């Protein structure tokens, strides 16, 4: 069988995940997201998820080597939590750009939004409300779902919760407090409403087209 139509992601070895660099300077998202917030969020919080993911993977390698799975519940939780955090944060950086430069939804994105949500404003309203009202900390996630053949909006608590297996994220907004508290304090709604000025619709279109082929890159241009 020919493999020309298949896409292969090079395998990441256990413990081999790396923090992706930001695709823009630390001050590029001001005044919506400050330099201080972006620096702390990327360099500290995202890094901690990468380190936690690597540690969980290496601990599970050791568990397999020793045939000792007594801590399986702990390390599987760490694997899911930190792995999901790493994936969503990696996408989050790429779907933002300097305020006012992100353009409009691309043709495929617009077609899919209109087909399922009825209009772009209704889609924006549902996505925003999901982000504002997700319990505690969490995310709003727009996914392409291969099983449904369409888009869907999900609320994710603690990264890994409330998912639909197989959905491929193409647009995400982080509503954990570390994403906005320095700039907006407890005004999550202000952050979410203002965040739309940063959306990089060119990247969302690219991600949608790739997702429709089963692809999920963690950096831009791949």
C-alpha positions in Angstrom: 0.0 0.0 0.0 1.3 3.5 -0.9 2.0 5.7 2.1 2.1 8.9 0.0 -1.2 10.1 1.5 -0.2 9.5 5.1 1.4 12.0 7.4 4.0 10.9 9.9 5.0 13.0 12.9 8.6 12.2 13.9 8.4 10.2 17.1 9.3 12.2 20.3 11.3 9.9 22.6 10.2 9.5 26.2 11.2 12.6 28.1 12.1 14.4 24.8 9.6 17.2 24.7 10.9 20.7 24.4 9.4 24.2 25.1 8.6 25.7 21.8 9.8 29.3 21.3 7.2 32.1 21.0 6.6 33.0 17.3 6.8 36.7 18.2 8.6 39.0 20.7 7.4 39.1 24.3 5.8 42.5 23.8 4.0 41.7 20.5 0.6 41.2 22.2 0.4 44.4 24.1 -1.7 46.0 25.3 -4.1 43.0 25.3 -1.5 40.8 27.0 1.4 42.4 28.7 5.1 41.5 28.3 5.2 40.5 32.0 2.2 38.1 31.6 3.5 36.6 28.4 7.0 36.1 29.8 5.8 34.4 33.0 3.1 32.4 31.2 5.5 31.0 28.5 8.8 30.7 30.3 7.5 29.4 33.7 4.0 27.9 33.4 4.4 26.3 30.0 7.9 25.1 30.8 6.5 23.4 34.0 4.0 21.4 31.8 6.8 20.3 29.5 9.0 19.3 32.5 6.1 17.5 34.1 5.3 15.6 30.9 8.9 14.5 30.5 9.1 13.4 34.1 5.9 11.3 33.8 7.1 9.6 30.6 10.5 8.7 32.1 8.8 7.4 35.3 6.6 5.2 33.2 9.6 4.0 31.3 11.2 3.0 34.6 7.9 1.4 35.7 7.9 -0.8 32.6 11.5 -1.7 33.0 10.9 -2.8 36.6 7.4 -4.2 36.0 6.3 -2.1 38.9 3.0 -0.3 38.3 2.2 0.5 41.9 2.1 4.3 41.1 0.3 4.0 37.8 -2.7 6.2 38.8 -0.4 9.0 39.7 1.8 9.0 36.7 -1.1 8.5 34.2 -2.7 11.5 35.7 0.5 13.5 35.4 0.8 12.3 31.8 -2.6 13.5 30.9 -2.5 16.8 32.8 0.9 17.9 31.7 0.7 16.5 28.1 -2.6 18.3 27.5 -1.2 21.5 29.0 1.8 21.3 26.7 -0.3 20.7 23.6 -2.9 23.4 24.3 -0.3 26.0 25.3 1.7 25.3 22.1 -1.4 25.9 20.0 -2.4 29.0 22.1 0.9 30.8 21.2 0.5 30.2 17.5 -3.1 31.4 17.1 -2.3 34.8 18.4 -0.6 37.8 16.8 -0.2 41.5 17.3 -3.5 43.3 17.9 -5.4 44.2 14.7 -3.1 42.1 12.4 -4.9 38.8 12.5 -7.2 39.4 9.5 -10.6 37.7 9.1 -11.6 34.0 9.1 -10.3 32.2 6.0 -12.7 30.7 3.4 -12.7 27.1 4.9 -12.9 28.4 8.4 -15.8 30.7 7.5 -17.6 28.0 5.6 -17.4 25.5 8.5 -18.5 28.1 11.0 -21.5 29.1 8.9 -22.4 25.5 8.2 -22.5 24.5 11.9 -22.9 27.7 14.0 -25.0 29.7 11.6 -22.9 32.9 11.7 -19.5 34.1 12.8 -21.0 36.4 15.5 -22.9 33.5 17.0 -19.8 31.3 17.0 -17.8 34.1 18.7 -20.5 34.5 21.3 -20.7 30.7 22.1 -16.9 30.4 22.2 -16.6 33.5 24.4 -19.3 32.3 26.8 -17.6 28.9 27.1 -14.3 30.6 27.9 -15.9 32.9 30.5 -18.0 30.3 32.2 -15.7 27.2 32.3 -15.6 26.3 36.0 -12.5 27.3 38.0 -9.6 27.5 35.5 -9.7 26.0 32.0 -9.9 26.6 28.3 -12.3 27.1 25.5 -11.3 24.9 22.5 -12.6 24.9 18.9 -11.9 21.5 17.5 -12.2 19.8 14.1 -13.8 16.5 14.9 -13.1 13.8 12.2 -15.9 11.6 13.6 -18.5 14.3 13.1 -16.9 15.8 10.0 -17.4 19.3 11.4 -16.3 21.8 14.1 -17.3 21.8 17.7 -16.6 24.0 20.8 -15.5 22.4 24.0 -14.9 23.6 27.5 -11.9 22.0 29.1 -11.2 22.1 32.8 -7.7 21.2 33.9 -6.6 20.7 30.3 -7.6 17.0 30.0 -11.3 17.1 31.2 -14.5 17.4 29.2 -13.0 16.4 25.9 -14.4 14.4 23.0 -11.8 11.9 21.9 -10.4 12.5 18.5 -11.1 16.2 18.3 -8.2 18.2 16.9 -7.8 21.7 18.5 -7.5 24.5 16.0 -8.3 27.6 18.2 -7.9 27.8 21.9 -8.0 30.4 24.7 -6.4 29.9 28.1 -8.6 31.1 31.0 -6.4 29.9 33.8 -5.7 32.9 36.0 -2.0 33.0 35.1 -3.0 33.9 31.5 -4.6 37.2 32.5 -4.5 38.0 36.2 -1.6 40.5 36.1 -3.5 42.5 33.4 -7.2 42.0 34.2 -7.2 40.8 37.9 -10.5 38.9 38.3 -12.1 40.3 35.2 -12.0 37.2 33.1 -14.8 38.4 30.8 -12.8 41.6 29.9 -9.8 39.4 29.0 -11.8 37.1 26.8 -13.7 39.8 25.0 -10.4 41.7 24.3 -8.5 38.6 23.4 -10.4 38.4 20.0 -8.2 41.3 18.8 -5.2 38.9 18.9 -6.7 36.0 16.9 -4.5 35.0 14.0 -7.1 33.8 11.6 -4.5 32.8 9.0 -3.1 30.3 11.4 -6.5 29.1 12.4 -7.3 28.5 8.7 -4.0 26.6 8.3 -4.7 24.5 11.4 -8.2 23.7 10.2 -6.9 22.5 6.8 -4.3 20.4 8.5 -6.8 19.0 11.0 -9.0 17.9 8.1 -6.0 15.8 7.1 -5.5 14.5 10.6 -2.5 16.7 11.4 -1.8 18.5 14.7 1.5 20.6 14.5 2.6 22.3 17.8 4.5 25.1 16.1 3.8 27.4 13.2 4.9 26.5 9.6 5.0 22.8 10.2 
